[in-house]
Amino acid sequence: MAMTKLLCVLLLALLAISMITTQVMAKDAAYHLDRSKNGPGRNYGPGSLKSSQCPSECSRRCSQTQYHKPCMFFCQNWCKTCLCLPPGYYGNKSVCPCYNNWKTKRGGPKCP
């Protein structure tokens, strides 16, 4: 009998932890999908930036690369052409097709 009660309490605890984890993950996802233009959840995509925002956005995008100077140079050129930059430090290029379509002569991605 005591073993059954212990097992029930353990299962309820696991269920509660699972529910809390799910809620935290949902709140985190909602934060990242926020499309307001104010703050870190701003809208991404073609035409979402003004050319005056490119230097600060490129600083953010290039902040974690070891090739900071060339990254900044090319990023600002592409940003001013496309008027958008993907979120994060690397990847996420699908949200900015113009940025994503820049390729090297060998067909590889040109943008970080």
C-alpha positions, 0 to 999 in steps of 0.5 A: 500500500505504501509503495502504491502511494509513493508511486502515485506521488512520484507520477503526480510530481513528474506530471506537474514538472512536465506541465510547468516545463511545457508552460515555460517553453510556450512562453519562451516561444511566444516571446520569440514569435512576438512581431512588435517592432519594439524590442527584441521580438521585432518583425523580421523580413524584407523591408523590416529595417531602415538603412540607418538601422543597418550598422547596429543590426550588423553589430548584433549579427557579427558580434560572435564571429572571429571575422568581425571586420569582413562580416561587418563590411559585407553585412552592411552592404547586404543590409542596405540592399535587402533592408532586412537581417535575420535574427540571431548571430548565425542562420535563420536566413529563411526569414530574409530571402534577399539576404539568403540568396546571396551566394559565392561563386561556388554556390555557397552562402555568402552571408553569415 
